């Protein structure tokens, strides 16, 4: 008989994405010859800019295949520091930059270094689900704060006052956010920072969608108003390098030793080739390509947002960043389609359009929400809307 292997409770508590069920069904349909339009995937459809790919090839030919220092190539840390000077007018020491295997590696370092077992992390509901899972992995817990349109689905100082207790150590926000695409302006960041600092807590800000901002809005970094806050960022979204697995942290310089020590033990170093490639991400040729893509995402949003509203989806806060629309589908629900998960499955089977149910992002009104990712081209978005319209007319 096979040996019985006991799974840890922490592993059992970490749940899979609900959308995986949608994805698996979509694969079955595609195998049967169905055309599926994917609006569920939080991944840019553009290939990594060619200059970055060329830099990776050149580094491999040059023999750059060995480990880097655990905190990353100093040349890349300097490039990122220069990016903060260029984008935000901030003088950030390269020693404060920590290169990680994706933003997930950054989250793991932050939770491992700064969130004690049994303590609490505050995060939004809806919010990125892996945040609460990382907290659970270090034997802490996430307190999901229900947020709505009144605060643009973001944490506010009032939330900090209401939900913070003696066990709370960290408040985590994302701007722009996943799944809502909403942002926190500079005044909002300052007020949030002051509220967290008054509790002697730590503010961690996920800025991985920086660069993907629309309507001409200024997207401030938390470091403009709080130099002691911690920033999580990534090359995956704006820079289009999802598969390269490369992210970074900005931390107070006093945390450099512990980040180095944990990185050495948890993953040794981020991928060498990805780091050498990323050196080219900040060059003008790459940035010109990325700006064209940002404009393309904005056009996609401007097509999809009013189209969804015309179909009966409610979107009370216009997303001004990332590439998501978090839509209230309650007006479209009925006895046959009672919730967002059922609607997602129906649209996949009937219309061949894959979207993400709100349950993936928390519990607060999750059953009456779905998320659309406009990570496909304009023609396919229009086709998706037409298909959804036809499918809804059959209900």
N, C-alpha and C positions, 0 to 999 in steps of 0.2 A: 504493500500500500504506500502511496505517496506520503511523505512526511508532512504533518500539519505545521504550517508556518503561520504564526500569529502576526497580524498587521497592527502597528501601533495605532493608538487612538487618534494621535495627531494626524496621521495619514488618512484615517477614516473620516475625520472631520473636514478634510479638504475636498470639496465637491467639484465635479467636472462642470464645464460650461454647458448650460442647457442647449446652446446653439449647436453643440456637437451632434445632438439628435437630428437637428435640421440638416447639418452637413452630411451626415451619413445617409439620410433619406435622399438628399440631393444627388449624392454619388450613385445611388441605386437608380434614380431616374435618368441620370446622364448615361449610365451603362445601358439603359433601355433605349437610348437614342433621343431623349428629351433635351431641349435647349434650356439651360438654367441660367438666369441672370443673378449674379451674386452681389447682393447689397448687404451682406451680413459680415463681411470680412473687414477687420480694422487694419488693412494693409494697403498702402498705395499701390496702384496698378502700374505705375511707371517703373521702368527698369532703373537701377542705380545709374546716375549720370556717367557717361563714358569716361570723362577724365579721372573719376575715382576708380573705375575698373582698370583703366590703363596704369594707374599708379600702383594698384595691387599686383598686376602682372610684372611690372618693372621691379617691384620689391622682391618678388619671388625669384626672378632671374638674377637679382643681385645677391641672393642667398640669405635674405632676411627671414629666416625660418626658425629662429631660436626664441626662447622666452624673452619677454621684456621685463623690466622691473615691475613689481606687483602693482604699483600705483599707476603704471603706464609709461609710455615713452615720454620723456621730458619735452621733446619737440612737440608732441601732440598736446600735452598739458599747456605749453606756452601758446600754441595756436588757439586753444579754447579760451585761455585768459585774454588773448587779443580779441577774440570774438565778443567777449563781454565789454571790452573797451569800445569796440566799434559799434555794437548794437545798443548798448545801454549807458555808455560813458562811465563804466565802472572799472576801477583799477583793482583787479583781482590777482593776487599772487598765484603763480602756477602751482605752488605747493599746496594750495587749497583744492586743486582739481584732482579727482580720483577717477581713473579710467576703469570701467567695469564691463563684464560680459552682458551687455544690454542694460536697460533700465531695471530689469528684474534683478540683475546682480547688484545694482545700486540699492534697491529696496532691501535685499538680503543683508547688505552691510549695515544699513541704517537700523534695521530692526535688531540685528544681532548685537550691535554696539550700544544701542540707546534705549531699547524697550525691554524692561525687566520682565521676567516670568511673573504671571499673575497681574500685570499692570494693563492699562488700557490705552488704546489708540482711538481717537475720534476721527470719523470719516463720513462723507456724505452717503445718503441713501436716496436716490441712485448714485452709484459710484463704481469705479473699476474693481471687480471682485477679487483680484489677486491681492489687493492691499490687505483685506481681512485675512486671507489665507496665509500671507507672510507673517502677520501678527500671531496667528495660531501656531505656525511652525516654530516660533521661538517661545511657545508656551504662554503667550500673552493673549489678549483678546481685543477685537475691534468693536467699538460701540458705533453702530450705524445710526446717524442722525437723519431723521426724515426731513428732506428739503423740497421746496417747491418753487413755483414761478416767482413768488414774492421776493426771493433772494437769488433769483436766476439759478436755482438749483445748487447754490454754493453755501458753504458755512459762513455764518455771520458772527459778529461779537455777541449777539443775543444767544446764539446756539452755544457758544463757548461758556457763557454764564450759566446756561440751563443744564448742560450735560457734563460739564467738567466736575470731577470729584477728586477725593484724595488719592485715588488709584490711577488717575489719568496722567500720562506723561507727554503724549505727542498729539498734535492735531495735524492731519494730513489733508491737503486740498490739491486740486488739479486745475490749472488755468492755462489754456483752454481745457475743458473737461471731457472725459469719456464717461457717460454716453451722450451728454447734452450739447457739447460744443460751446458752452457758455464761458465767459471770462470774468475775472475780477479786476477792476480798474485799480489805479494806483491808490486812490483814497480808500478803497475797500481793503486792499492789502495792508495798508498802514493801520487801519482800524482793527483788522483781524490780528495783526502782529501785536499790537498793544494789548488786546484782550488776552492773548496767549501768554505774553510776557508778564502780565499782571498775575497770572496763575503760576508763574515760575515754570512754565512748560516750554516745550520745543515745537516750533512750527516747521513742518516739512512741506515743500511746495513742488509738485510734479509739473514741470514745464516742458514735457516732451513734445507737445504740439506747438511750441513757440516757433514762429516762422510761418505758420499756417493761420494767419489772421486776416480778416476781411473788413470791408466797409471803411478802410482807411484808419481803423482804430489803432491806437498805440497799445502795444502789449508790453506792460512793464514786467520786469523781473522783481521778485520779492526782495532781492538784494539791493534794490534801489531805496528801499525803506527800512530794511532790517538786515544788517550785515552779518548777524548771528544766525539767521535762518539757514536751513539746509535745502539745497536745490537738487532735484533729480532731473536729468535730461538724457537724451538719447539721439543717436544718429538714424534711428529707424524711420521716423515719420517725415519731418521736413526734408531731411537729407536723403530719404529713400533707400536706406541701407538695412532693411529689416533682417535679412538673412545673414548679415555680417556679424550680428550679435555684439554691438558696441554701444555703450552708454557712458555717462559720467555723473559724478557728484561734485557739488561745490559745498565744502564744509569749512567751519572755522579752522584756522591753522592748528589749533590745539588738538584737533581730532585726527590729524595726519598720522601719528604713530599707531593709534588703535585701528584705523582703517587699513594701514599697511599690514599690521599683524593679522587681521582677519582675512584680508585678501590673500595673503600668503597661504593661509591654511584652507580657505574655502574653495578658491579656484586658481590660485597661484598668480595668474595674470589674464588679462583679456587677450583675444586672438591677435597674434602678431601681425598677420597680413592685413586684417581689418584696420589696425591702428595705422599702419603705413599708408593704406588707402585713404583713410580719413584725413590725413594731412592735406590732401588735395581738395577736400570738401569745402574749405574756406577760400579757395582761389576764385578769382573773378569769373573764370570760365564756367566753373561748377555753379556758382551762385546765380549766374545769368540763366542757366537751365532751370534751376530750382525756383527762381522767380516766375518763369513762364508757367511752371507747374502749379505754383500757388495761385496764379491767376486762373488757371484751368479749373482748379478746385472751387474757386469762388463762383465761376460761371455755372458749374455743376450745382452748387448749392442754390443759386438763383433760379435754376430750372426746377429742381426737385421740391424745394420748399413750398412755393405757391401751388404746385401741382398736387402735392399731398393734401394741402389745406382744402383744395377744391374737391377732393375725394371724401372729405369728412374727417380727416385727421386734425387734431388740435395741437398746435405748436405755439404756446403762449409767449415763449421767449425766443427771439431770433438767434440762432447760433452764429457766433462771430469768429469761430476758430475751429480747428481740427477738421474732420470730414464726416461728422455725424449729425443726424437729426433724430431727436428723441421725441416720439409722437404719442400723444394720448389717442388711443383708438376706441375709447369707451362708447362713442356714438355709433360705432360700426358693429358692436357686439350684440348678440342675441342668444336664444336658447341653443341654437346649433353651434354658434361660435362664441363661447362664454368668456374667453379671456385672450390675452395677447399670444400665449403659446398656441392655442387652438387656431388663432388667426394666422400665425406664422406658418403652421403646418398646412392650413388650407391654401394660403397663397402659394406655397411651394408646390403642392400637388395640383392645384387648379390652374395657377397662372405661370408656374415655372419661375417664380421670383423668391429668392431666399433672403429673409430678413432675420433679425435677432429679437427674441422675446424679451420683454422687460425684466423677467425673472432672473436673468443673468446678472443684473446690476443691483440687486437688493430685494427688499420686501415692500417698501413703501409704495403703494399704488402700482406695484409692479405688474399685476395681472391686466391692467388697462393701458399698458404702454408697450411699444415696440421701438427698436432702433433701426434706422436706415443708414448705411455707410455709402456715401457717394464716391466710391473708389472704382468706378467704371466710367466709360466715356459717355458723352452727352447723348449720343444716339441710343445707347443701351438704356440710359436712364429714361428717355422718352418712351422707349419700347416697354420698359418695366411699368411705367405709370399706365400705359394703355392696357397692359395685361391685368394690372390690379383693378383698374376701373371695370373691365369686363367681368372679372371674377366677383367683384363686390355686387355687381348688378344681378348676379345669379342667387344671391342670398335672400 
